Amino acid sequence: MAVPFAGLRRLLTVALAGAATALPAAAQVSPPSYASFSERLPCVHRIGRCFDATIGGKPVEVIADKAEFDKLKALLQTLNSNVRDVHWVVRDPVPGAQALDVATRATTLGLPHVGDEKEEPDVIVYALDGQDLESESELVANSSVRINGQPVVTQQETLTQDFLPPGRYAFAIKYLGRKNWDRKWVFLTVAR
């Protein structure tokens, strides 16, 4: 079940703006090195290279090893076929009361391309072990899709709880910058 979280206009989010200095040296491929990379447009593949994140104060780390990525990908396909391209992980278990505290900031690589944070990131939560998440249906305008100049309105399930029960999760975190956006799929475990 995938459920966005609503709180203080948090489709599961809290954010921090970041600063940067310069782009990495030419020909340097940002992690994960096994995934597609465009030196000219490093954020174009939307795999999370252009922003950093923390969940519950714990760092989101790249899955640098292709074998680890492939093993996790196979596991996730058995748990939820909607979860894909999980190139990131929180290595330590996150306490359930802090699991919805998501903070983001543009990386040095990403700042020139996505810009400073425009608004809080959107986060979609995928409960992978059948956790029962309290939610309510709501209508939300999607300004990125328009018909006759008007945003499309869609129905979504929004979390009504401020914690996550123990188990495995995938988060799809969308960083919304002033210039562009990027997405990071993250695997994490909420502590028992």
C-alpha positions in Angstrom: 0.0 0.0 0.0 1.4 3.4 -0.9 0.2 6.3 1.2 1.3 9.9 1.1 1.4 11.6 4.5 -0.4 14.9 5.2 0.6 16.9 8.2 1.9 20.5 8.1 1.4 20.3 4.3 3.7 17.3 4.5 2.9 14.8 1.9 5.4 13.2 4.2 7.9 16.0 4.4 10.2 18.4 6.1 13.0 20.1 4.2 16.2 22.0 4.5 17.7 24.1 1.8 21.4 23.6 0.9 24.2 25.5 -0.6 26.8 24.4 -3.1 30.1 25.4 -4.6 30.9 23.9 -7.9 30.2 20.9 -10.2 32.4 17.9 -9.9 35.3 17.5 -12.3 34.5 16.5 -15.8 34.1 12.8 -16.5 33.3 12.1 -12.8 30.2 10.0 -12.5 28.1 10.6 -9.5 27.1 7.5 -7.6 25.6 5.0 -8.2 28.2 4.4 -11.0 26.3 1.4 -12.4 23.3 3.6 -13.4 23.0 5.9 -16.4 24.6 9.3 -16.1 24.6 12.4 -18.2 27.5 14.8 -17.5 25.6 17.7 -19.1 22.2 16.9 -17.4 23.1 14.9 -14.2 19.5 15.0 -12.8 17.8 13.8 -16.0 17.6 10.2 -14.9 15.6 11.2 -11.7 17.4 8.7 -9.5 18.3 11.1 -6.7 21.8 12.2 -7.5 20.9 15.9 -7.2 19.8 16.0 -3.6 20.7 14.6 -0.2 18.1 13.4 2.3 17.8 12.2 5.9 14.9 10.1 7.3 14.4 10.4 11.1 17.8 12.1 11.3 19.6 9.2 9.7 21.5 9.7 6.4 20.2 8.2 3.1 23.1 6.5 1.5 23.7 5.4 -2.1 23.7 1.6 -2.8 27.1 1.7 -4.5 27.5 -2.0 -5.1 25.6 -3.3 -8.2 25.2 -6.7 -6.6 23.5 -5.2 -3.5 21.2 -3.2 -5.8 20.3 -6.3 -7.9 19.6 -8.3 -4.7 17.3 -5.6 -3.3 15.6 -5.1 -6.6 14.7 -8.8 -6.8 13.4 -8.7 -3.2 11.3 -5.6 -3.8 9.7 -7.1 -6.9 8.3 -9.9 -4.7 7.1 -7.4 -2.1 5.6 -4.6 -4.3 5.9 -4.4 -8.0 5.3 -0.6 -7.9 8.6 0.0 -6.1 11.4 0.5 -8.6 14.9 1.9 -9.0 15.8 1.8 -5.4 19.3 3.1 -5.5 19.3 4.5 -1.9 19.1 3.0 1.6 19.0 4.0 5.3 21.4 1.5 6.8 20.3 1.8 10.5 16.7 1.2 11.7 14.7 4.4 12.1 12.4 4.8 15.2 8.7 4.8 14.2 8.0 8.2 15.8 10.8 9.8 13.7 10.3 7.9 10.4 8.2 10.6 8.9 10.8 13.3 9.5 12.2 13.7 6.0 14.7 16.4 5.3 16.3 17.3 1.9 18.8 19.7 0.3 20.4 20.0 -3.1 23.8 18.5 -3.6 26.8 20.4 -5.0 26.2 18.5 -8.3 22.4 19.2 -8.3 22.2 22.8 -7.1 22.9 24.4 -10.5 20.3 22.0 -12.1 17.5 21.7 -9.6 18.2 24.9 -7.6 17.3 25.8 -4.0 14.3 24.1 -2.5 11.1 25.6 -3.9 8.7 23.7 -1.6 8.7 20.8 0.8 9.4 17.5 -0.9 6.6 15.1 -1.8 7.0 11.7 -0.2 5.1 8.5 -1.0 5.4 5.7 1.6 5.2 2.1 0.5 4.6 -0.4 3.4 6.4 -3.6 2.3 5.4 -6.0 5.1 1.6 -5.5 5.1 1.7 -2.8 7.8 -1.7 -1.2 8.4 -1.4 2.5 7.9 -4.2 4.9 8.9 -5.2 7.1 6.0 -8.0 9.1 4.5 -8.9 9.8 0.9 -8.6 13.4 -0.4 -8.6 15.2 -3.7 -5.4 16.9 -4.7 -4.7 19.2 -7.6 -1.7 18.1 -9.7 -0.3 21.3 -11.2 2.3 19.4 -13.3 -0.6 18.0 -15.5 -3.1 20.5 -16.9 -6.3 20.3 -19.0 -7.5 23.5 -20.5 -5.0 25.4 -18.3 -6.4 23.9 -15.1 -4.5 21.4 -12.9 -5.8 17.8 -12.9 -7.4 16.7 -9.6 -6.7 13.2 -8.4 -7.7 11.2 -5.4 -5.0 10.0 -3.0 -4.7 8.3 0.3 -3.0 10.5 2.9 -1.6 9.3 6.1 -3.4 10.5 9.2 -0.9 9.1 11.7 2.4 10.7 12.8 4.5 7.5 13.1 5.1 4.3 11.2 4.7 0.8 12.6 7.8 -1.5 12.6 8.8 -3.2 9.3 10.3 -2.5 5.9 9.4 0.5 3.7 10.2 2.2 0.5 10.0 6.0 0.3 9.8 7.8 -3.1 11.1 11.3 -2.2 10.6 14.0 -4.8 12.8 17.1 -4.3 11.1 20.2 -5.7 13.7 22.8 -6.6 13.3 26.3 -8.1 14.7 25.1 -11.4 13.8 21.5 -11.7 13.2 18.3 -9.6 14.7 14.9 -8.8 13.4 11.7 -7.2 15.1 9.4 -4.8 13.7 5.9 -4.0 14.9 4.8 -0.5 14.7 1.4 1.3 14.5 1.6 5.1 13.5 -0.4 8.1 11.4 1.0 11.0 12.7 -0.3 14.4 10.6 -2.7 16.4 
